[in-house]
Amino acid sequence: MNRFGLIGFPLGHSFSQQYFNNKFKTENLNDCFFELFPIENVESFPELLHAHKDLKGLAVTIPYKQTIINFLTSIDEAASEIGAVNCIKISSQKIIGFNTDVIGFENSIKPILKPHHKKALILGTGGGSKAVQFVFKKLGIEFLLVSRSENQQHIQYQDINELICDDYNIIVNATPVGMTPNNDKCPEIPFQFLSEKHLLFDLIYNPAETLFLQKGREAGAQTKNGHEMLITQAEANWKIWNQ
């Protein structure tokens, strides 16, 4: 049996298990199986590997995209530059980390960017945010990081004013705020300053329309969720696992 899985905590929001097991069934990959591993502490990762010696690959989600790096034998160049891993290949005692979030995000947002989309606000500073930053650097899009904590490299949510909203017309939610089951939550940004020139992208895919996207749409902004990004990075993971 070739076992694959997803590590993170909690994992009730994930549809990776259904996606991959449907893929295996459709493609007659009867020796493959995908399951969820909701580990409460990243320190238990070695125990997981020891208990499941047939593991060939793992996807990594919140909150371990950065801390998992300490447990890998190596990571590829892009993941090293990003500082986050969402894909692990396990082969011949080697545990290698990759970042396919960048592939998913770039392929998902690039077709909907317009000429006036030159500056972005990135909400959050975790592993997903790092992939977004990498893509924006590649595309030449200037960005500001927004965090709840004080940091010289970030602004805080209360710092976002009309002038900033007018100047930074891409807003990416790279936080888990608004993810099922907390559908009634959203990042605290001044939605009243948004307009049709804005693009709101939410890395969350469950629910399909978060409150963040709903409020953006009601203000006339273009919106997109993380579903296409998820599918694209999942297929990139599968390619890596089978190299």
N, C-alpha and C positions, 0 to 999 in steps of 0.2 A: 504493500500500500504506500502510495506517495501522499503524505499528509502536508497540508498547507493550513495557514491560519492567520488570525488577527489578534494582536495583543494591544491592550489599552485598558482603561477603566473610567467609567462603566462602558459597556458595549451594547446596551439595549437599543441604542439608536441606529446601530449598524445594519446594513443590508448586504455586506460583503459575503457572508456565509451563503445566503440565498443566491446571490449573483454567481459566485463561483461554482456552487454545486449544480445550479441549472446549466451553467456552461459545460461542466464535466458530463452531465447527462446528455445534453444536446450533441456534444462532440464525441460521444461514446468513449469517454476517458474513464473506464470503469475501475481503474486502479488508483484514481485520485479522489481525495476527500478534503473538504475545507471545514474548519471549525473555529469557534470563538474561544479565546483564552483571556478572560477578564481578570488579569492579575492586579491585585491591590497595591503591590509594591514592586518596582522595577528590580529590586534586589533578588526577587524570586525567579528571575529570568533563567539563570543557570539550572535551577531545579526543573523548570519547564522543559528545557532541552534534554536533560537527563531522563525525564519521564517519557519523552516522546522522541525516541531515537530515529523514527521514520520521517521526521519533519524535513521538508525540502525547502520551504520558504515561508516567510512571515510578512504580513503587512503590519505596520505600526501606526497607531493613532494616539490621540490625546490620552494621557499627558506625557508620553514617553518618547516623543520624536527626537528630543535632545539628549535625555539622560541615558537612552539605550546605547549611545555611542560608546560609553565606557565598557560595554560588555562584548564588543565586536572585535574580531581579529584585524579587520581593516575596513576602510570605507573608500568609495570611489572619489575622484577628484571633485566632481560637482557637489556631492554631499558634504565633503570636507569644507569647501568654500561656503556653502549654505549654513553649515553647522546644525543640520537636522537630517534625520533618516526616517523614511516611511516604508522602506522595502528592505528585507533581509533575505539573502540567499545563503543556504546552508549546504555545504558540499565538502566532503573529505576533511572533516574537522575544521574547516574554515567557515567563519561567520562574517559575511561581507555585507556592508550597508550601502544603500543607494537612496537617491531621492527622485521619485517619479512624480511628486506633487508639482514640480516645476514644468514637467511635460504636460500634465493635465491642465494646470492653470494657464500656461501660455497658449495652448491650443484652443482653450475655451474662451479666453478674453480677447485674443488678438483679432478675430474676425469682426468683433463688435466695436472696436475702438474707432473713434472718429478723429479727424484732423485736430479738433480743438481739445482733445483729451491728452494733455501734456503733463499734468500734475495729479498726484494721488495722495489721499489719506489712507493709511493702513491701520486699521483698528486691531490692536493686539501686537504682542512681541514674541509669541511662542513659535513652535516649529512650523506651523502653517504660514505665519507671517514671514518667516525667513525665506520660504520658497517664493512668496509673492515679491519680496524685496529683490531676490535674485533675478526674477523675470523682468521686473521694472527697470533694473539696472541694464539688463541686456537690451531692452526696447528703448532705452533713453528717456524713460519717464521719471521725472523728479518726484520724490515722495517725502511725506512726513509720517513718522510713527506716532500713534496715539495710545497712551497707556493710562491706567488708573493711578499708577505710582509716579512719584517725582523722579525725574531722570533728565540730565542735561541733553541727552540725545533724543528725548521724546517730548511731545506736548501732552497735556492732560485733556480730558474730555471737556472740562469747563473752559479751556482755552480756545475751543473752536467757536469762532464768531462768523458774522456775515462775510467779512472780508476774506477769511480763510476759505469758507465754503465757495465763495465766488471764484477764487483762484485755483482751488484744488477740486476739480469737478469729477474725479474718479474717487469713489469711496469703497474700500474693500473691508468687509467684516471677516477678520481672521481669528475671531474669538468664538468660543462655544455658546455665547449668549444668544438665546432664542432657539436653541436646539431642543427638539422633543426630549423630555416632556415639558420643558419650560417655554411653551409656545407664546406665552403672554409677555415675554421679556424681549428687550432689544437694547443695543448699545445706545447710550444717552448722547445723541448728537442733535443739533438744532435743525430738525427736519423742515422747519418753516423757511429756511434759507435755500432749500433745494428747488431746482427747476428742471425743465426739459433738457437742459444742456448737461445734466449730471448723469453719470453711470454708476449704479450701485451693484456691486458683486458680492454675494455672500458665499463663503466656502461651505456653509451648511447646506445640506440637501434634504434634511428631514426636520421640519416640514418643508414641502416644496416651495411654499412662499412664507418666509419668516416675517415677523412683524417689522423688522428692518426693511425688507423688500416691499412689504405692503405699504408702509409709510412713504417710501421712496416713489413707488408707483403712483400713489395718490397725489404726490407733489409734481407729477409729470415726468419723473426721471425714468431712464431706461434701466431695467433690472435683469439680473440673471443669478440663478442659484448654482450650487456646486455639483449638480448631478452629472453634467457632461464631464466636468473635471474628474469626478470620481471614477466614471467609466473608463476614461482615457488613462488615468494612472493605474487602474486595476489591470488593464490590458498590457500596460508597460511592465507592471510587476510580473505578470505571467510570462512575458517574453524573457525577462531577466532570469526568472526561476528555471527556464528551460534552455538557457544558453549553454 
